[in-house]
Amino acid sequence: MTVSVRFSVATAWHALRGQAGKLALVASALGLVAANIGASAPAHAQSAALQSLRATNQPVEWQDRFDTSTEGLKAVESVTPTLSAETPDYIASAIDRYSRIVQLGGWGTVSSANGKALRIGARDQRIVELRRRLMASGDLEQRAGLSDTFDSYVDAGLRRFQLRHGLQADGLLGDNTIKALNVTAEVRLRQLETNLVRLRSMSGFLGDRYVMVNIPAAQIEAVENGRVRSRHTAVVGKIDRQSPILNSKIYELNFNPYWTVPVSIIRKDLIPKMKDDPEYLARNHIRIFDWKGNELNWQQIDWNTNDATKYQFRQDPGDENSLGTVRINFHNTHQVYLHDTPSKTLFGSDYRFHSSGCVRVQNVRELVTWLLQSTTPDWDRSRVDSVIRTGEREDVKLKSSIPIYMTYVTAWANADGVVHFRDDIYDRDGLYAQGVQDGVTETQARL
């Protein structure tokens, strides 16, 4: 540890010049020491060091690359499936913890960012509020103290909180993160109680292999022999076009698929777009057919009525195809499925409720390869890539169907005691009906 700190100090000293650079060096060195010695550094000693630096009346440049412990962040992810038989027990333990928090008066709030996000290196009175809030939920240890400096401990604690709440773990104290921080402990307790009932109803045997779509989390788990084989970020249905809750079985994959536009999308999206832009269909390689297979041109349709809903609109395979390179089919009456997408940027957003009910899958080739290998062993990743690369249509039926569960879970916990929460995006937790306003205003604002 001593050698590592001395090396970092020496390197930084030669790289920086002037008094400000020297102060930044001292701050970095203290951060490295604190990160390495962990529990052995009393909070009052760290506070004294900070006060000493402030006494110089010089700005302190806290470095972004502190070597902080990542144990708390690693514990957030778990190989245990959300729908495991043990999850209800983990939630019951979390309910005990959150009940005690509520009995003690809950936790305080963090003042609005007013458009200005705080990050590591900042000094602000709101950071004291943030420290108290993170300590109350167990994301920051008490020994970190109540300094108004955004140090490496606050950074790690905030990232942990963001991961637990499905936010981008960027360590920025911005508006979305503050909204999540300010959801009351009472609301979180009610979410846990509601989801305990949901998960107990699904605690039976779900299959050796299955796919789980958690709609509020916009996340997919591929589960094999009781462990999560892979997780995938998803984009799911809008509030007014919700993804359905169902149990089914995946039976087929379509490579380089056509997309047949559903009647609901023809009515809500296609007709308005064609009124504004008659070239929309041609630009997106969408062709029109009657139900006898005869192709029509767009001038044959009255776009001022619902005449278009009488015809079939089919998008050719290719880079612009709304289904991307592959579609995953399962039996259901809602005409929904899992699929790739050309719009990859949506996977990087905190808010991923943009589809018309179907589920878009990030890293879909990994999921497809797993589906095929588990039932059709002559398929591997190279063959999947090869078929997609040809651009030609190919349908593959699985030799054995795989269960899929599209679920609605807004709160759960894992074996390490880490508790996860997500927005009640479709208002299924009943918080509105109970008149609970805290923590649901963000969802309301999106309506």
N, C-alpha and C positions, 0 to 999 in steps of 0.2 A: 504494500500500500504506500509506504513512504517513498520508495523509488519511483512509483508511478506518479505521485503528486509532484516530486521534484522534477521529473522529466517534463511534465506538463507545464510547470512553472517556468522552467528554463526556456522551453520552446516558445511559450507565449511572450516572455520578457524580451527576447531578441526580435520578435515579430512586431511588437508595439513600441511606439515612441511617445515621449511626452508624459506629463503628469496624468492625463486622463487614461492613457494606455496603462500606466502603472497601477492605477486604481482598479481598472477592469481586470488586470492580472490578479490582484489580491482577491477580488470578488470571485474570480474563476477558481482560484486555488482553494478558497474557503468552501465553495460549492463542491469541489472534488473531494475534499476531506470529509465534508458532511455526508456525501453520498456513499463514501467507502466505510465510514465508521458506524453509520446507521444509528442503532439504538444507543450506542455508547456516548453519543453527543447529547448532553442535556439541552433542553430547549432554551434555558436562560443563557447558556454559553453561546449558542448561535445568535440569540438576540443581542448579546453584548458585542459580538463581532460586527453585527450590522450597524449598531449604534456608533461604533468606532469609525466605521467607514463613512457614515453620514456626517460625522463631526468635521470631516475635511471640507464640507460644503462643495464637493465635486460630484458630478453625475457618475453613477455606477453602471457600467455596461455589463449586466449579467449575460453570460454566454448562453446561446441556444442549445449547446451540445453538452449539457451536464451528463456525467456518467452516473445517472440515478439508478436505483434498484428498480427492476421491472417485474418483480415478483407479483405485485398487486395487479399489474396489467395482464400478466400471463394467466392469473387465476380467473379472469373474466371469461375466457374461452374454456370450453370443456368438451371432452369427447363423449360425454353422457348426452343422449338424445333428450330433447325437450319433452317428448312423450314417454320417457322411461317410467317403469313401474315405481321407481324411487322418487320421482319428481314431486308427487303430492306430499311425501314426508319432508322433503326439503322446503316446500312452500309452507308447511305447517310450522316448521322451525322459524322461517322468516316472519310468519304472522306473530309468533311470540315476541320476536325482536321488535317489530314495528308497533305492536300493542304497547310495549314498554315505552317506546319513543313517544307515542301519542299520550300516554298517561303522564309523561314528564313534561308535556306542553308542546310536543312537536319540535319543529326547527324554525329558525328565523328565515327571512327572505334576503335576497341579494338585490341591491338597487339596480335599476335599469341601466343598460350600457349607453342608451341614447345614441346608438349608431356607432359608438367608438368601442371596439373590442379591446380587451386587455390581454396581454400575453406575458410570458416570462421576461423579467427585467423591469416590469412596470412597478410604480409605487402609487398606491391609491387607497383611500380609506375603505373602498368597497372590497378590497382584498381581505380585510379583517372579517367582513361579513361572509365572504366566500370561504375563508378558513373555518369559521364556526359551522357553516352549512355542511361542508364536506366532512368535518369531524362528526357531526350528528348522524350522518348516514354511513359512517365507517370508511369513507374514501380517503380520509387523511387522518393520520395518527395525532393524538393529543400532543405528543412531544414536539410537533412542528411549530407550536406556538401561535400567537396571534399578531405577528408582524404585518405591516401594510405593504410588504415587498412580495412580489410575485416570483418566488424562488423555485428551485427544482422540485421541492416537495409538493408545492401547490400545483405545479405543472403536471406531475405524475398523478396526483389525486384527481385533478380535473379531467385528465384523459381517461382515467378509470371510470369516473362518473359518466362521461360521454359514451364510452363503450357500453356501459350497463343500460343506457337509455337509447341506444340505436342512433346516436349522433356521430358525426365525423369527429374522430379523436384527434383533433388538431391542437388542443391545448389553448384555444382562444376562448375567452369569456365574452361571447357575443350574445345577441338577443335570443336566439333559439335555445342556447344553453341556459341562459337565465330563466327563460320560461319553464324549462324542465326542472331547474333547481327550485323554483318557487311553487311547484305543485306541493300541496300540503301533505304531511305525513298521514292525515286521516284519509285522503283520497288514495294514497298508495296502499294503505291497509285494506281499504275496500276492494281495490283491484286484486290484491292477493287472495282475499276471501272468495271473490267471485271466480277467480281462475282455479282455485283449489277444487271447486265443484266440477268445473270443466275437465280438469286433468284427471280427476278420480274416475270420471266416466270413460276415460280412454286408457286406463292403466292396465288393461288386459294384454294378451299376446297380440302384437300387431304384425308379426311376420319376421322371418330371418332377415329379409331385405325389404325395405320400403322407402318411399319418398314422403317427406312431410313438408307442406307449405304452410308457414305461419303468416297469415295475411297481415296483421298489424305490424309485424316485424319486417315484412317484405323480405323474407328469407326462406331458403329451402335447405333441408337437411337430407342427405342420402345416408341411410342407416343400414349397417350390416352387422349382424351378430351382436346387437346391443351396443354398438359404438358408432359414432358419427364418422362416416368415411370421408365426406366432404360437405362443406357448407357453401351455398351460393346466394349472392345478393340477387334480389328479385325486384321486378316492377309489377304491381298488382292493380286491381280495379279502382277507378275513381270512386268518390263518395256517391255519385249518382249513377254509377255503373259497377256495382260491387262484384268482386270475385265471390263465387258461392262457397259455402261450407259444405263439404261432401266427402264421402269415402268411395273410392273406386279402384280400378286396376289399369295400369299402363299396359297396353297390348301391341302398340305399333309406333314406328318412327317413320317420318317422311323426310328424306333428304332433298334439298333444293326444291322446296314445295311451291305449288301454286297457293295463292291466298284467295279464297272466295269470300268476298266482303259480306258480312252479316247484314240482314235487313235493317237492324237497328242503327248500324253505322251508315248505311246508305241514306237512311232518313235523317239522322242527326248531323252527319258530317259531309257525306259525299254530295248531296243535293245542294247545301249551302256553298260548298267550295266551287261546284260547277257554275253556280250563278255568278260568282265573282271572277272565276278563271276557267273559261271553256277549254283551256289546254291542260287542265289538271290531270285528266285521265291519261292522255298521251304521254305527258312528262313522267308519270309514275308507272307506265307500262301496264295500265289496267284496261282490259278489253271487256266489251259488253256482248252477252249472248242471250238469246231467248231459250226457253226450256226444251227446245228441240235441237239445240246445238248450233243454231244459225247466228253468225256474228252480225252485230249492228254497229252503226256509228252514232256518235253522241247527238247529232242533229236530229235523229229519229225519235228522240225522247223530249217530252215537255218537262223542263226543269222547274217550271213554276207550280207543278203539282207533285203528288207522290207517284207519278207514273213510273219513275225509275225503280221503285220497289218491286215491280212486276218482273224484273229481269235479273240475270246473274252477272255480277261484276267479278272478274277474275284477274288477279295480278300475276304476271309471269315471274318465274324464278329469276333471281339476279340480285345485284347489290342493293337495289331499292326495295326489294320485297319486304313487306312488313313483318313476315315471319322469319326473316334472316335465312340461315342455311339449313335449319332443321325444325321440325314440329314433332312434339311428343303427344301422342293421343291416348286418352283414357275414356272409358264409357261414362257419359253423363247426359242429362237432358238440357243442359244450359249452353251447349255448343262452345265450351271453353276447353283450353288445352295449354300446355307449356310450350314455349318456343323461343328461338333466338330472336335477335332484333338488330337492325342496322343502327339504331339510336343508342349507342353504348354510353353516351355521356350521362344518361339518367341514372345509371348505377352509382355514380359518384355523389348523388344528392341525398340529403337527410330525408327528404320527402319523396317517396317513390310510389305514388298512387296516381298513375297516369293512364292505365290501360282501360279497355272497355269490358274487362272481366277476365280475360286470359292472363297468363303469367309469363312474363319475359324473364329469361334466365341468363345470368352472367356466367361466363366460362361454361357454356352449354356443352361444348365438346367433351369436357371432363365428365359431366353427368351422363351424356349419351354413351360414352365409352363404358362407364360403370354399368349402365343398364344393359348394354349388349353383352359385356363380358360375364355378367352374372347369370345370363340365360342362354346366350348364344356364343360359346367360347371361341369360334373361328373369327370373331371380330376383335380388333385391337385399335389403339389410337391411330396408328399409321393408316389403317384401312379407312377409319372414319374420315381422317384428313383427306385421303385420296378421293373418296367418293364426293366429298364436298368440293374439292378442287375441280372436278370434272364439270360441275355446274349442271349436271343432268339429273332428272328426277329419278329417285329410287325409293321404294317403300320396303321397309323391313319389319316383319312381324316377329315379336319376341316369342321364343319357344315356350317360355313360361311367363305369364303376366306377373307384374310387380305391383303390390298395393300402393296406393297414393292416398294421403290424408290431407285435405285442405282444411286447416283449422283456424281458430280465432283465439289466440293466447296473448294477452296484454301484460301478464306478469308471471314470472317463474323464477326458480332458484336452482343452483347446481350444488354438487356435493361439497364444494369449497365454501358454501355459505354465501356465494355471490348472488345477489337478487337483481333480476332484469325487469325493466318496465318499458312499455311502448304506449303510444297514443291510442286511445280508444277511437280509432278513425271512423268506424261505422256506428258508433254509439250503441254498442252491444253490452257494455258493462252497466248500463242503467244509471250513470252518474248524472245525466241531465234530468232524468225523471225524479231523482232524489233532490234536485235543486242544488247540486254541488257545482259551483262555478270554478273554483280554483283548479288550474291544471287542464281545463278543457277549452279555454279561450283560444288557444292556438288552433285547434281543430275547427272551432266555430268560425274563426277568421278565414279559414280556407274554403268554407262553403260558398 
